[in-house]
Amino acid sequence: MKTLRLDTPLEDAILARWERGEFTNEERIWAQRFRRTKEKPLDFTIYIDQMSRAGLPFSPPRTDAE
């Protein structure tokens, strides 16, 4: 069995920099935008519509017990 080895000096340098907590302004802006989009509540109506079209009825739970 042959082993494939890939050198990734750029990626290695970036990861090492991130591990030291060093980020570019562009990386900080991207991270802020990413977190902002992930903090929004999930709009699950798209999924419910697709389930309904597939014939799978679903009603979202209204309480923790449901």
Beta strands, then each sheet from edge to edge (+ up, - down):
end
